[in-house]
Amino acid sequence: MATLIIGIVAALLAALIVLRTVRIVPQARAGNVERLGRYIRTLEPGLNFVIPFVDRVRPLIDVREQVVSFEPRAVITEDNLSVHIDTVLYFQVTNPRDAAYEIANYIQAIEQLTVTTLRNVIGSLDLEKVLVSREYINSTLRGVLDEASGKWGIRVNRVELKGIDPPPTIKEAMEKQMRADREKRATILAAEGIRQSRILTAEGERQAAILKAEGQAKAIDTVFGAIHRNDPDPKLLAYQYLQVLPELAKGQGNTFWVIPSEVTSALQSVTRAFTENKGATEDEADEPPVPHPMIKRS
């Protein structure tokens, strides 16, 4: 019975020694080994052996890239406005030894350093620049944090401002300004459209007037040329004027006409011509007929 108990105790002791000697580290993890309280080495992923009861393995450290989001913090701008800014930080442990022994809590240290740097950067900018300078703020924060956290075995890969919340009164004023700007642009566009429409309409009317005038000029030129080619006398012109007079009289308000003196003279010539023609006709009727030279009188 005693032999059995001793055997069981020896087996348990052997199992405990094996468990304390063999350490399996997962991928993307690292473990610092202390021997009698002093750092000895860092365990790599895979199978590792340590001296039982002498070496102690500290909690494993994740060496993958990590993301941490910080709560919104109140920051004062250069124009004395309080804005709440929350940030997102991407970092990675590059040296497990420094991350474990150079800083007590690197997450808390990075958060406090981010808040301090953010206040320094935002304090040198007014609200308008803060809202449009995200890239500048991100790059500035990343440079300061990466330089400060290098001695902790941390590499800051990226810093992003997740939100910038100005005071409610400033938000309302900004919304009113944006609304006024949109209405102003809409009014300008509408006025510009009306202006272009009027310009095009006036240009079309001008072109139509020019074409009409050119057509009338060509017609007058054609008529004038035809008149000069045919060399009409005043009698013909007076006759044409007499033909136009009925058309002029058709108008309801046409009760008075001014007749040029030249037309009056031409009308007198026409009258004389008709009178002379009528007298000549009567004289010819009174004269005896002239016999045909081939016809003999009986």
C-alpha positions in Angstrom: 0.0 0.0 0.0 2.8 2.4 0.9 4.6 1.5 -2.3 1.5 2.4 -4.3 1.2 5.7 -2.6 4.8 6.5 -3.3 4.4 5.5 -6.9 1.4 7.8 -7.3 3.2 10.7 -5.7 6.3 10.2 -7.9 4.1 10.1 -11.0 2.4 13.3 -10.0 5.7 14.9 -9.3 7.1 13.8 -12.7 4.0 15.2 -14.4 4.4 18.5 -12.6 8.0 18.7 -13.5 7.2 18.1 -17.2 4.5 20.7 -17.2 6.8 23.3 -15.6 9.6 22.4 -18.0 7.8 22.3 -21.3 6.1 25.5 -22.5 4.2 25.8 -25.8 3.9 29.4 -27.1 1.1 30.0 -29.7 1.8 31.9 -32.9 2.0 35.7 -32.6 2.6 35.5 -28.9 5.8 36.0 -26.9 6.7 35.2 -23.3 9.4 36.7 -21.1 11.3 34.3 -18.9 12.7 35.3 -15.5 15.2 33.3 -13.6 15.2 34.0 -9.9 13.4 37.3 -10.7 15.8 38.4 -13.4 15.0 38.6 -17.1 16.7 35.8 -19.0 15.1 35.5 -22.5 11.9 35.7 -24.5 10.2 32.5 -25.6 9.4 32.2 -29.3 6.3 30.6 -30.8 6.5 26.8 -30.6 7.9 24.3 -28.1 10.2 25.8 -25.4 12.0 24.3 -22.4 12.7 26.1 -19.1 14.2 25.1 -15.8 11.3 24.1 -13.5 10.9 25.9 -10.2 13.7 28.2 -11.2 12.5 29.9 -14.3 9.2 31.8 -14.3 7.3 32.7 -17.5 5.4 35.9 -17.4 2.0 36.3 -19.1 2.2 36.0 -22.8 2.2 39.2 -24.9 0.3 39.6 -28.1 2.6 40.9 -30.9 -0.1 41.3 -33.5 -1.3 44.8 -34.5 -3.9 46.0 -32.1 -6.6 48.6 -32.2 -7.7 50.6 -29.2 -10.4 53.3 -29.2 -10.2 56.0 -26.6 -13.2 57.8 -25.1 -14.0 61.3 -26.3 -12.0 64.0 -24.5 -12.7 67.7 -24.2 -10.0 69.8 -26.0 -9.8 73.6 -26.2 -9.1 75.2 -29.6 -7.1 78.3 -30.2 -10.3 80.4 -30.3 -11.3 79.1 -26.9 -14.0 76.6 -28.0 -14.4 73.2 -26.4 -14.6 70.3 -28.7 -14.9 66.6 -27.9 -12.6 64.3 -29.9 -12.4 60.6 -29.8 -9.4 58.8 -31.4 -8.6 55.3 -32.7 -5.0 54.0 -32.3 -3.3 51.2 -34.3 -0.2 49.9 -32.7 2.0 46.8 -32.5 4.4 45.4 -29.9 7.8 45.0 -31.5 9.9 44.3 -28.4 8.2 42.2 -25.8 11.0 42.8 -23.3 10.7 46.6 -23.4 6.9 46.4 -23.4 7.0 44.4 -20.2 9.9 46.1 -18.3 10.1 49.7 -19.6 6.5 50.7 -18.9 4.0 49.4 -16.4 0.9 49.6 -18.6 1.7 50.6 -22.2 -2.0 50.9 -23.2 -2.7 53.5 -20.5 0.6 55.3 -21.2 -0.3 55.5 -25.0 -3.8 56.8 -24.1 -2.5 59.6 -21.8 0.2 60.5 -24.3 -2.4 60.7 -27.1 -4.6 63.0 -25.0 -1.7 65.3 -24.1 -0.4 65.5 -27.7 -3.9 66.1 -29.0 -4.4 69.0 -26.7 -1.2 70.5 -27.8 -2.0 70.2 -31.5 -5.7 71.3 -31.2 -4.7 74.2 -29.0 -2.7 75.7 -31.9 -5.6 75.6 -34.4 -8.9 77.3 -34.5 -12.2 75.4 -34.9 -12.4 75.9 -38.7 -8.9 74.6 -39.2 -9.5 71.7 -36.8 -12.5 70.5 -38.9 -10.5 70.6 -42.2 -7.1 69.4 -40.9 -7.8 65.8 -39.9 -4.9 64.5 -42.0 -2.5 67.0 -40.4 -3.6 66.1 -36.9 -3.4 62.4 -37.6 0.1 62.6 -39.0 1.3 64.9 -36.1 -0.2 62.5 -33.5 1.4 59.5 -35.1 4.8 61.1 -35.3 4.8 62.1 -31.6 3.4 58.8 -30.3 5.7 56.7 -32.4 8.7 58.6 -31.2 7.7 58.4 -27.5 6.5 54.8 -27.6 9.6 53.5 -29.4 11.5 53.0 -26.1 8.6 51.0 -24.8 8.9 48.5 -27.6 5.7 49.8 -29.3 5.3 51.0 -32.9 2.3 53.2 -33.6 1.2 52.5 -37.2 -1.8 54.8 -37.5 -3.9 57.3 -35.5 -7.4 58.4 -36.7 -9.8 61.0 -35.3 -13.0 59.1 -35.1 -15.2 62.2 -34.3 -15.0 65.9 -33.7 -18.0 67.3 -31.9 -18.1 71.1 -31.5 -20.6 72.7 -29.0 -24.3 72.7 -29.9 -24.4 76.4 -30.5 -21.5 76.2 -32.9 -23.2 73.3 -34.7 -26.4 75.4 -35.1 -24.4 78.4 -36.4 -22.5 76.2 -38.8 -25.7 74.6 -40.1 -27.2 78.1 -40.7 -24.1 79.2 -42.5 -24.1 76.1 -44.7 -27.8 76.6 -45.5 -27.2 80.3 -46.4 -24.3 79.3 -48.6 -26.4 76.7 -50.4 -29.2 79.2 -50.9 -26.7 81.8 -52.2 -25.3 79.4 -54.7 -28.8 78.4 -55.9 -29.7 82.1 -56.3 -26.5 82.8 -58.2 -27.1 79.8 -60.5 -30.7 80.8 -61.2 -29.7 84.4 -61.9 -27.0 83.2 -64.2 -29.5 81.0 -66.0 -31.9 83.9 -66.5 -29.0 86.1 -67.7 -27.9 83.5 -70.3 -31.5 83.0 -71.4 -31.9 86.8 -71.9 -28.6 87.0 -73.7 -29.5 84.2 -76.1 -33.0 85.6 -76.7 -31.6 89.1 -77.5 -29.0 87.6 -79.7 -31.6 85.6 -81.6 -33.8 88.7 -82.0 -30.8 90.6 -83.2 -29.9 88.0 -85.7 -33.5 87.8 -86.9 -33.6 91.6 -87.3 -30.4 91.6 -89.2 -31.6 88.8 -91.5 -34.9 90.6 -92.1 -33.2 93.9 -92.8 -30.8 92.1 -95.2 -33.8 90.5 -96.9 -35.6 93.8 -97.3 -32.4 95.5 -98.5 -32.0 92.8 -101.1 -35.6 93.1 -102.2 -35.4 96.9 -102.5 -32.1 96.5 -104.4 -33.7 94.0 -106.7 -36.7 96.2 -107.3 -34.6 99.3 -107.7 -32.4 97.5 -110.2 -35.3 96.3 -112.2 -36.8 99.7 -112.3 -33.6 101.3 -113.5 -33.1 98.5 -116.1 -36.5 99.1 -117.5 -36.3 102.9 -117.3 -39.9 103.6 -116.4 -41.4 107.0 -116.9 -43.4 109.0 -114.3 -46.6 107.9 -115.8 -46.0 104.3 -114.9 -45.0 105.2 -111.4 -48.1 107.3 -111.0 -50.2 104.4 -112.2 -48.6 102.1 -109.7 -49.3 104.6 -107.0 -53.0 104.7 -108.0 -53.1 100.9 -107.7 -51.7 101.1 -104.1 -54.1 103.7 -102.9 -57.0 101.3 -102.4 -54.9 99.1 -100.2 -54.0 102.1 -98.1 -57.6 103.0 -97.7 -58.5 99.6 -96.2 -57.0 100.5 -92.9 -59.5 101.7 -90.2 -57.4 104.7 -89.1 -56.2 105.7 -92.6 -58.2 109.0 -93.1 -55.4 111.3 -94.2 -52.6 110.7 -96.8 -49.6 112.8 -97.8 -49.0 112.6 -101.5 -45.5 113.6 -102.7 -45.3 116.4 -105.2 -43.5 114.2 -107.7 -46.5 111.8 -107.7 -48.9 114.7 -108.1 -46.9 115.9 -111.2 -46.9 112.3 -112.5 -50.7 112.1 -112.0 -51.1 115.3 -113.9 -49.0 113.9 -116.7 -51.2 110.8 -116.8 -54.3 112.9 -116.9 -52.9 114.9 -119.8 -51.9 111.7 -121.5 -55.3 110.2 -121.2 -56.9 113.6 -122.4 -54.6 113.8 -125.4 -55.3 110.2 -126.3 -59.0 110.8 -126.0 -58.8 113.9 -128.3 -56.7 112.1 -130.8 -59.2 109.3 -131.0 -62.1 111.7 -131.6 -60.2 113.5 -134.4 -59.4 110.3 -136.1 -63.1 109.4 -135.9 -64.0 112.6 -137.8 -61.5 112.2 -140.6 -62.6 110.2 -143.7 -61.0 106.8 -144.1 -58.0 106.6 -146.2 -58.4 104.1 -149.0 -56.1 101.3 -149.4 -53.6 101.9 -152.1 -54.5 98.7 -153.8 -58.2 99.5 -153.8 -59.5 101.8 -156.5 -62.4 104.1 -156.2 -65.4 103.5 -158.5 
